[in-house]
Amino acid sequence: MKRPNKALKSLFAFLLITSSFIACDKDFSVIESDVLGEDNSNFSRKVDSTRIIAAYNKKLEAVQINNLASNLLGFFNDPAFGKTTASIVSQMVPLSFNPDFGVNPVIDSIVVHIPYFSSVIGTDDNGYSIYALDSLYGNPNAEIKLSVYQNTYFLRDFDPSSSANATQKYFSNASNTVNSIVTNETTVNFDDHTGELIYQENNFLPSPAVTFVGTATDTTRSAPAFHARIATTDAKAFWKSTILDKQDDAVLSNANNFKGYFRGLYLKAEAVNDDGNMILLNLASTNANIKIHYSSGETDARTQSTYTLNFSGNILNSLINDFSTPLEDGNTTEGDETLYLKGSEGSMAVVDLFPDGIQDFLDEFTDGNGNPTRLINEAHLVIYEDETMPTKPNDENGDAYHKYDRIYAYDVKNNIPLVDYSYDQSDNPQSPFISKFISLGVRDTITGKYKIRVTEHIKNILLRDSTNTKIGLVMSNNVNYTSNAELLNANGSVMAIPAATIVSPRGTILHGNKSQNEPKRLKLKIFYTEAK
């Protein structure tokens, strides 16, 4: 009969310990209650939503476009901004070195395989997976012209102008009309550095259908990918002289020698009838490669083999923009009426939380010695889409086109995610669309509203770093991707941007803090409590 009593004592002790932890929690929350009302408490709850902030546009030029996590290929016409064409230049590296191709090697075919980003949406009648493409932009039924050339321009690993032996960075030159990039010392037009035309398709259209990978006798199903089997006489002759005939040559002995010898591929995209599609390619996948299928040996004992080249080393996106909406730097003092967030080499917004200085805010929330007099429960930016923004035909309010838009907020001073992002436990590696929805929110499909949580960021400003008052806003198709990309001619407060926005071709238009639509102006809301 003593065991239940002992269990009750243990439960009581557990509740006592738990309550002590809750009592010590410094983050107070506003909790509505019918029992404890405003008149019965010794503190008051208030909302500050009238504070002056400034949000202004920052045009992005010469953004770093090498060593990205993924790469865009194709043509995209954003209804609000205009046209972007993206091509790819990539180095290649053999999977193995010092090969022995055998006696009298003859190429049977060359297979190029580059996976798309896709997800399983069901199974067919035979139990096989059915896929959907996750990152297809533009007109899904409009084809592009795709040409694959041998690239003859050498992509350096290290910057010779740097005394610290820093890695070489390549930057976009999207305002040009050709596929070109810039460095801190030169401009390169890849159309001036084309070798052999390796492959061409005048009506290229990405497909969600599975691909079949392997040989005639050993074939497996693979997720959707750009998959081309090339067996023309010219292609066979090119790869035999380029690879197979180099057996015992130093160019096939290590990666550095090979990259100096075979300088990679140039995947050039062009619109067809001023229309097309754009796809995100997963060149970082271990399944992204070129396989040279060949046979060798004596006439009566031929064997089949493969030699594989991976897409590794330097990989970069060249961008060409033909925008219908001019992008310009905004008013850094007062903010702008309209904010333009556009991916690739586009535009971002900078939110200055305290454009008139932070002292008044410090006086309101601290005692002058850095001790808080008001407890911040919640702080967030409220941002609305501009309802007059051009969208696709027959897409009322842009709900279909902008459904999956995400706005990524970052710490401009330190070029890192906001501390609120770091505290957010709602990350979802498999589905970036719903990942980090507590700190970054998701688009309200009815009102076009976004809510960006900045609670911890504001607290840090109060208690630790009163100069960290600016937040960057960019478009992102993957809020889990937090790496940075530099700007070639960085000046002012923005020195780098989240790399995810470079591979996010879409854009959106938002109400700024100077919007004529007062209810939809960008606002900072702070919920706080103070002693009576």
BAROGU-847305 format. One line per field, with one value per residue (C-alpha): residue number from 1; residue in three letters; chain; x, y, z. Coordinates in steps of 0.25 Angstrom, whole numbers, always signed. Last residue first. Layout:
N
num <- NUM; ... $
residuo <- ala; ... $
cadena <- A; ... $
u <- X; ... $
v <- Y; ... $
w <- Z; ... $
END
This chain:
532
num <- 532; 531; 530; 529; 528; 527; 526; 525; 524; 523; 522; 521; 520; 519; 518; 517; 516; 515; 514; 513; 512; 511; 510; 509; 508; 507; 506; 505; 504; 503; 502; 501; 500; 499; 498; 497; 496; 495; 494; 493; 492; 491; 490; 489; 488; 487; 486; 485; 484; 483; 482; 481; 480; 479; 478; 477; 476; 475; 474; 473; 472; 471; 470; 469; 468; 467; 466; 465; 464; 463; 462; 461; 460; 459; 458; 457; 456; 455; 454; 453; 452; 451; 450; 449; 448; 447; 446; 445; 444; 443; 442; 441; 440; 439; 438; 437; 436; 435; 434; 433; 432; 431; 430; 429; 428; 427; 426; 425; 424; 423; 422; 421; 420; 419; 418; 417; 416; 415; 414; 413; 412; 411; 410; 409; 408; 407; 406; 405; 404; 403; 402; 401; 400; 399; 398; 397; 396; 395; 394; 393; 392; 391; 390; 389; 388; 387; 386; 385; 384; 383; 382; 381; 380; 379; 378; 377; 376; 375; 374; 373; 372; 371; 370; 369; 368; 367; 366; 365; 364; 363; 362; 361; 360; 359; 358; 357; 356; 355; 354; 353; 352; 351; 350; 349; 348; 347; 346; 345; 344; 343; 342; 341; 340; 339; 338; 337; 336; 335; 334; 333; 332; 331; 330; 329; 328; 327; 326; 325; 324; 323; 322; 321; 320; 319; 318; 317; 316; 315; 314; 313; 312; 311; 310; 309; 308; 307; 306; 305; 304; 303; 302; 301; 300; 299; 298; 297; 296; 295; 294; 293; 292; 291; 290; 289; 288; 287; 286; 285; 284; 283; 282; 281; 280; 279; 278; 277; 276; 275; 274; 273; 272; 271; 270; 269; 268; 267; 266; 265; 264; 263; 262; 261; 260; 259; 258; 257; 256; 255; 254; 253; 252; 251; 250; 249; 248; 247; 246; 245; 244; 243; 242; 241; 240; 239; 238; 237; 236; 235; 234; 233; 232; 231; 230; 229; 228; 227; 226; 225; 224; 223; 222; 221; 220; 219; 218; 217; 216; 215; 214; 213; 212; 211; 210; 209; 208; 207; 206; 205; 204; 203; 202; 201; 200; 199; 198; 197; 196; 195; 194; 193; 192; 191; 190; 189; 188; 187; 186; 185; 184; 183; 182; 181; 180; 179; 178; 177; 176; 175; 174; 173; 172; 171; 170; 169; 168; 167; 166; 165; 164; 163; 162; 161; 160; 159; 158; 157; 156; 155; 154; 153; 152; 151; 150; 149; 148; 147; 146; 145; 144; 143; 142; 141; 140; 139; 138; 137; 136; 135; 134; 133; 132; 131; 130; 129; 128; 127; 126; 125; 124; 123; 122; 121; 120; 119; 118; 117; 116; 115; 114; 113; 112; 111; 110; 109; 108; 107; 106; 105; 104; 103; 102; 101; 100; 99; 98; 97; 96; 95; 94; 93; 92; 91; 90; 89; 88; 87; 86; 85; 84; 83; 82; 81; 80; 79; 78; 77; 76; 75; 74; 73; 72; 71; 70; 69; 68; 67; 66; 65; 64; 63; 62; 61; 60; 59; 58; 57; 56; 55; 54; 53; 52; 51; 50; 49; 48; 47; 46; 45; 44; 43; 42; 41; 40; 39; 38; 37; 36; 35; 34; 33; 32; 31; 30; 29; 28; 27; 26; 25; 24; 23; 22; 21; 20; 19; 18; 17; 16; 15; 14; 13; 12; 11; 10; 9; 8; 7; 6; 5; 4; 3; 2; 1 $
residuo <- lys; ala; glu; thr; tyr; phe; ile; lys; leu; lys; leu; arg; lys; pro; glu; asn; gln; ser; lys; asn; gly; his; leu; ile; thr; gly; arg; pro; ser; val; ile; thr; ala; ala; pro; ile; ala; met; val; ser; gly; asn; ala; asn; leu; leu; glu; ala; asn; ser; thr; tyr; asn; val; asn; asn; ser; met; val; leu; gly; ile; lys; thr; asn; thr; ser; asp; arg; leu; leu; ile; asn; lys; ile; his; glu; thr; val; arg; ile; lys; tyr; lys; gly; thr; ile; thr; asp; arg; val; gly; leu; ser; ile; phe; lys; ser; ile; phe; pro; ser; gln; pro; asn; asp; ser; gln; asp; tyr; ser; tyr; asp; val; leu; pro; ile; asn; asn; lys; val; asp; tyr; ala; tyr; ile; arg; asp; tyr; lys; his; tyr; ala; asp; gly; asn; glu; asp; asn; pro; lys; thr; pro; met; thr; glu; asp; glu; tyr; ile; val; leu; his; ala; glu; asn; ile; leu; arg; thr; pro; asn; gly; asn; gly; asp; thr; phe; glu; asp; leu; phe; asp; gln; ile; gly; asp; pro; phe; leu; asp; val; val; ala; met; ser; gly; glu; ser; gly; lys; leu; tyr; leu; thr; glu; asp; gly; glu; thr; thr; asn; gly; asp; glu; leu; pro; thr; ser; phe; asp; asn; ile; leu; ser; asn; leu; ile; asn; gly; ser; phe; asn; leu; thr; tyr; thr; ser; gln; thr; arg; ala; asp; thr; glu; gly; ser; ser; tyr; his; ile; lys; ile; asn; ala; asn; thr; ser; ala; leu; asn; leu; leu; ile; met; asn; gly; asp; asp; asn; val; ala; glu; ala; lys; leu; tyr; leu; gly; arg; phe; tyr; gly; lys; phe; asn; asn; ala; asn; ser; leu; val; ala; asp; asp; gln; lys; asp; leu; ile; thr; ser; lys; trp; phe; ala; lys; ala; asp; thr; thr; ala; ile; arg; ala; his; phe; ala; pro; ala; ser; arg; thr; thr; asp; thr; ala; thr; gly; val; phe; thr; val; ala; pro; ser; pro; leu; phe; asn; asn; glu; gln; tyr; ile; leu; glu; gly; thr; his; asp; asp; phe; asn; val; thr; thr; glu; asn; thr; val; ile; ser; asn; val; thr; asn; ser; ala; asn; ser; phe; tyr; lys; gln; thr; ala; asn; ala; ser; ser; ser; pro; asp; phe; asp; arg; leu; phe; tyr; thr; asn; gln; tyr; val; ser; leu; lys; ile; glu; ala; asn; pro; asn; gly; tyr; leu; ser; asp; leu; ala; tyr; ile; ser; tyr; gly; asn; asp; asp; thr; gly; ile; val; ser; ser; phe; tyr; pro; ile; his; val; val; ile; ser; asp; ile; val; pro; asn; val; gly; phe; asp; pro; asn; phe; ser; leu; pro; val; met; gln; ser; val; ile; ser; ala; thr; thr; lys; gly; phe; ala; pro; asp; asn; phe; phe; gly; leu; leu; asn; ser; ala; leu; asn; asn; ile; gln; val; ala; glu; leu; lys; lys; asn; tyr; ala; ala; ile; ile; arg; thr; ser; asp; val; lys; arg; ser; phe; asn; ser; asn; asp; glu; gly; leu; val; asp; ser; glu; ile; val; ser; phe; asp; lys; asp; cys; ala; ile; phe; ser; ser; thr; ile; leu; leu; phe; ala; phe; leu; ser; lys; leu; ala; lys; asn; pro; arg; lys; met $
cadena <- A; A; A; A; A; A; A; A; A; A; A; A; A; A; A; A; A; A; A; A; A; A; A; A; A; A; A; A; A; A; A; A; A; A; A; A; A; A; A; A; A; A; A; A; A; A; A; A; A; A; A; A; A; A; A; A; A; A; A; A; A; A; A; A; A; A; A; A; A; A; A; A; A; A; A; A; A; A; A; A; A; A; A; A; A; A; A; A; A; A; A; A; A; A; A; A; A; A; A; A; A; A; A; A; A; A; A; A; A; A; A; A; A; A; A; A; A; A; A; A; A; A; A; A; A; A; A; A; A; A; A; A; A; A; A; A; A; A; A; A; A; A; A; A; A; A; A; A; A; A; A; A; A; A; A; A; A; A; A; A; A; A; A; A; A; A; A; A; A; A; A; A; A; A; A; A; A; A; A; A; A; A; A; A; A; A; A; A; A; A; A; A; A; A; A; A; A; A; A; A; A; A; A; A; A; A; A; A; A; A; A; A; A; A; A; A; A; A; A; A; A; A; A; A; A; A; A; A; A; A; A; A; A; A; A; A; A; A; A; A; A; A; A; A; A; A; A; A; A; A; A; A; A; A; A; A; A; A; A; A; A; A; A; A; A; A; A; A; A; A; A; A; A; A; A; A; A; A; A; A; A; A; A; A; A; A; A; A; A; A; A; A; A; A; A; A; A; A; A; A; A; A; A; A; A; A; A; A; A; A; A; A; A; A; A; A; A; A; A; A; A; A; A; A; A; A; A; A; A; A; A; A; A; A; A; A; A; A; A; A; A; A; A; A; A; A; A; A; A; A; A; A; A; A; A; A; A; A; A; A; A; A; A; A; A; A; A; A; A; A; A; A; A; A; A; A; A; A; A; A; A; A; A; A; A; A; A; A; A; A; A; A; A; A; A; A; A; A; A; A; A; A; A; A; A; A; A; A; A; A; A; A; A; A; A; A; A; A; A; A; A; A; A; A; A; A; A; A; A; A; A; A; A; A; A; A; A; A; A; A; A; A; A; A; A; A; A; A; A; A; A; A; A; A; A; A; A; A; A; A; A; A; A; A; A; A; A; A; A; A; A; A; A; A; A; A; A; A; A; A; A; A; A; A; A; A; A; A; A; A; A; A; A; A; A; A; A; A; A; A; A; A; A; A; A; A; A; A; A; A; A; A; A; A; A; A; A; A; A; A; A; A; A; A; A; A; A; A; A; A; A; A $
u <- +10; +21; +24; +20; +24; +19; +27; +22; +31; +23; +23; +12; -1; -11; -5; -6; +2; +14; +26; +29; +30; +19; +25; +28; +32; +43; +47; +60; +64; +78; +85; +75; +81; +95; +90; +96; +110; +116; +103; +105; +111; +120; +122; +128; +130; +118; +120; +112; +108; +103; +90; +82; +71; +62; +62; +55; +59; +56; +64; +62; +74; +72; +79; +81; +93; +99; +93; +100; +98; +86; +76; +81; +82; +67; +63; +70; +63; +49; +52; +41; +37; +22; +18; +5; -1; -15; -22; -9; -2; +12; +20; +27; +42; +44; +33; +32; +47; +44; +30; +35; +49; +43; +52; +62; +50; +54; +43; +53; +55; +66; +76; +65; +63; +78; +77; +84; +99; +105; +110; +105; +94; +87; +78; +63; +59; +45; +39; +30; +23; +9; +14; +10; -3; -8; -4; -16; -24; -16; -23; -11; +2; +5; +7; +8; -4; -6; +7; +11; +10; +21; +19; +32; +33; +35; +30; +31; +40; +41; +41; +51; +63; +77; +87; +91; +82; +69; +65; +53; +49; +63; +69; +58; +61; +76; +74; +76; +67; +68; +65; +60; +67; +61; +70; +63; +68; +70; +74; +86; +79; +66; +57; +52; +47; +41; +31; +29; +44; +52; +54; +69; +74; +65; +66; +77; +71; +64; +57; +45; +45; +58; +66; +76; +87; +93; +106; +105; +118; +124; +139; +144; +134; +124; +129; +136; +134; +141; +132; +135; +131; +139; +144; +149; +148; +154; +164; +161; +153; +139; +135; +124; +128; +120; +118; +114; +103; +100; +109; +100; +107; +102; +88; +81; +70; +61; +57; +47; +45; +39; +45; +42; +51; +60; +75; +83; +98; +104; +119; +127; +141; +155; +161; +176; +178; +166; +173; +186; +180; +172; +183; +189; +180; +188; +201; +199; +199; +185; +182; +176; +164; +161; +161; +164; +153; +144; +144; +143; +131; +124; +127; +122; +109; +106; +101; +92; +85; +79; +75; +69; +57; +60; +66; +62; +72; +78; +88; +88; +87; +96; +92; +82; +67; +61; +48; +38; +38; +42; +51; +48; +60; +55; +67; +76; +91; +102; +118; +120; +135; +142; +136; +144; +139; +124; +129; +131; +141; +143; +156; +163; +154; +147; +135; +126; +120; +109; +105; +95; +102; +94; +96; +111; +112; +124; +135; +143; +157; +161; +170; +185; +187; +194; +182; +184; +187; +173; +173; +165; +166; +155; +163; +155; +154; +140; +135; +121; +107; +96; +82; +71; +59; +45; +32; +22; +26; +26; +35; +41; +44; +50; +42; +40; +29; +32; +24; +30; +29; +18; +14; +1; +8; +13; +12; +17; +32; +40; +50; +62; +68; +79; +90; +94; +102; +104; +114; +113; +120; +135; +145; +158; +168; +174; +171; +167; +177; +174; +184; +173; +159; +146; +151; +149; +141; +140; +127; +121; +106; +95; +84; +75; +66; +55; +45; +42; +27; +23; +36; +41; +51; +60; +69; +79; +80; +91; +92; +100; +107; +122; +123; +113; +118; +109; +113; +101; +90; +81; +78; +64; +60; +53; +52; +46; +38; +31; +16; +14; +17; +8; +5; +3; +2; +8; +3; -9; -23; -28; -22; -29; -25; -37; -42; -28; -19; -5; +6; +19; +31; +45; +53; +49; +53; +38; +37; +49; +43; +30; +38; +45; +31; +24; +35; +35; +20; +21; +31; +22; +10; +19; +23; +8; +4; +16; +12; +0 $
v <- +196; +187; +185; +175; +175; +173; +179; +181; +186; +191; +190; +198; +190; +198; +211; +208; +220; +212; +219; +207; +198; +190; +178; +173; +159; +151; +138; +133; +127; +121; +135; +136; +124; +130; +139; +152; +159; +173; +181; +193; +202; +197; +183; +184; +169; +164; +152; +140; +134; +120; +119; +108; +103; +115; +108; +115; +129; +143; +153; +162; +168; +173; +185; +190; +183; +196; +194; +181; +173; +176; +184; +180; +166; +167; +172; +160; +151; +156; +157; +148; +151; +151; +151; +155; +152; +154; +141; +132; +136; +134; +126; +130; +133; +131; +121; +115; +110; +99; +99; +102; +95; +81; +70; +77; +82; +93; +96; +97; +112; +117; +119; +127; +136; +139; +144; +136; +141; +152; +159; +173; +169; +159; +151; +150; +140; +143; +130; +129; +116; +121; +133; +128; +121; +132; +143; +151; +144; +136; +136; +142; +141; +152; +167; +174; +182; +175; +179; +168; +171; +171; +170; +170; +163; +165; +156; +156; +168; +171; +185; +192; +184; +187; +193; +204; +214; +208; +200; +199; +213; +220; +209; +212; +227; +224; +215; +225; +232; +220; +210; +197; +199; +189; +186; +180; +172; +173; +165; +157; +144; +146; +158; +165; +179; +188; +199; +213; +214; +217; +230; +230; +219; +224; +213; +207; +204; +192; +196; +187; +181; +174; +167; +159; +150; +141; +132; +121; +115; +101; +101; +87; +76; +70; +56; +49; +33; +23; +11; -3; -14; -26; -32; -46; -51; -38; -36; -26; -13; -7; +7; +14; +28; +33; +47; +51; +55; +43; +47; +60; +73; +76; +76; +85; +95; +97; +109; +109; +115; +127; +138; +129; +118; +124; +120; +112; +109; +98; +100; +88; +86; +91; +78; +80; +89; +82; +68; +72; +77; +65; +55; +45; +46; +59; +51; +42; +27; +26; +40; +33; +29; +43; +54; +46; +36; +47; +55; +42; +37; +50; +52; +38; +40; +32; +41; +37; +49; +49; +62; +56; +50; +39; +27; +13; +2; -4; -15; -22; -10; -2; +7; +17; +18; +31; +34; +44; +58; +64; +76; +81; +83; +86; +90; +80; +80; +72; +72; +85; +85; +97; +110; +121; +134; +130; +129; +144; +147; +160; +163; +167; +166; +155; +157; +147; +146; +139; +150; +162; +169; +174; +160; +161; +151; +149; +139; +136; +130; +124; +132; +130; +141; +151; +151; +155; +141; +137; +122; +110; +116; +113; +112; +116; +105; +100; +88; +92; +87; +94; +95; +102; +104; +98; +104; +94; +96; +112; +118; +111; +96; +94; +83; +74; +63; +49; +35; +24; +9; +0; -6; +2; +15; +21; +34; +48; +45; +58; +65; +73; +70; +60; +62; +50; +51; +37; +35; +23; +11; +16; +7; +2; -5; -13; -8; +5; +5; +17; +26; +33; +30; +37; +47; +62; +72; +87; +94; +106; +107; +116; +125; +134; +144; +152; +162; +168; +166; +155; +147; +142; +130; +124; +112; +106; +109; +103; +96; +98; +110; +109; +120; +131; +143; +155; +166; +175; +175; +187; +190; +195; +202; +199; +210; +209; +218; +212; +212; +197; +197; +187; +186; +177; +182; +177; +175; +166; +167; +178; +172; +159; +146; +137; +139; +138; +143; +139; +149; +142; +144; +140; +140; +126; +125; +122; +111; +104; +105; +99; +87; +84; +85; +76; +66; +66; +64; +53; +46; +48; +42; +30; +28; +28; +18; +9; +9; +0 $
w <- -54; -58; -73; -83; -98; -112; -123; -137; -148; -160; -175; -180; -183; -175; -181; -195; -201; -197; -190; -181; -193; -199; -206; -220; -223; -231; -237; -242; -228; -231; -227; -215; -209; -208; -197; -199; -196; -193; -191; -182; -191; -202; -209; -223; -226; -217; -209; -208; -194; -190; -183; -191; -182; -187; -201; -212; -206; -209; -201; -189; -181; -167; -161; -147; -142; -136; -122; -120; -107; -98; -106; -120; -116; -111; -124; -131; -122; -125; -140; -146; -160; -163; -178; -184; -198; -192; -196; -198; -186; -190; -180; -167; -166; -151; -148; -162; -162; -172; -179; -193; -190; -190; -188; -178; -170; -159; -149; -137; -139; -130; -141; -150; -138; -137; -151; -161; -164; -172; -159; -162; -171; -161; -170; -174; -185; -192; -197; -210; -211; -215; -223; -237; -232; -223; -232; -228; -239; -248; -261; -268; -260; -250; -250; -236; -233; -220; -215; -205; -190; -179; -164; -157; -144; -129; -118; -103; -100; -85; -82; -72; -77; -71; -80; -70; -76; -70; -82; -91; -94; -93; -102; -112; -112; -113; -126; -137; -147; -156; -145; -151; -164; -173; -186; -198; -209; -224; -237; -241; -238; -230; -229; -217; -221; -210; -212; -205; -201; -188; -181; -180; -190; -201; -211; -221; -234; -242; -255; -258; -272; -269; -279; -271; -275; -265; -265; -255; -249; -246; -242; -238; -240; -250; -251; -262; -263; -272; -275; -279; -289; -293; -306; -307; -321; -327; -316; -306; -304; -303; -299; -291; -287; -276; -273; -259; -249; -240; -229; -228; -228; -242; -237; -248; -245; -258; -266; -277; -290; -298; -307; -319; -314; -303; -302; -292; -293; -285; -286; -282; -276; -277; -282; -281; -269; -262; -265; -260; -247; -245; -246; -256; -268; -274; -271; -283; -281; -288; -296; -308; -299; -294; -304; -317; -313; -308; -321; -330; -323; -323; -338; -342; -334; -322; -311; -300; -293; -279; -272; -260; -253; -243; -248; -252; -255; -267; -269; -282; -292; -282; -270; -266; -270; -267; -259; -265; -259; -272; -275; -289; -299; -313; -321; -315; -317; -312; -312; -320; -320; -314; -309; -303; -309; -306; -292; -291; -280; -273; -266; -253; -241; -248; -258; -265; -279; -286; -295; -295; -283; -271; -265; -262; -251; -242; -241; -229; -229; -215; -207; -207; -196; -205; -215; -229; -233; -229; -227; -233; -247; -258; -271; -283; -294; -291; -299; -304; -300; -307; -302; -309; -300; -300; -295; -288; -274; -276; -266; -254; -251; -237; -231; -242; -239; -238; -239; -232; -237; -231; -245; -245; -243; -230; -223; -222; -221; -221; -231; -232; -246; -248; -258; -267; -280; -287; -298; -307; -313; -312; -318; -310; -318; -307; -292; -287; -276; -267; -260; -252; -247; -245; -256; -253; -261; -260; -261; -269; -268; -275; -269; -277; -270; -275; -269; -255; -252; -261; -259; -272; -270; -279; -277; -267; -252; -243; -230; -217; -222; -224; -234; -237; -228; -230; -240; -238; -227; -226; -212; -209; -196; -183; -173; -159; -150; -138; -139; -136; -121; -114; -99; -88; -74; -61; -46; -51; -47; -56; -68; -66; -59; -59; -74; -79; -90; -90; -94; -92; -83; -88; -75; -70; -56; -52; -62; -57; -43; -48; -53; -40; -32; -43; -41; -26; -26; -36; -27; -15; -22; -26; -12; -7; -18; -14; +1; +0 $
END
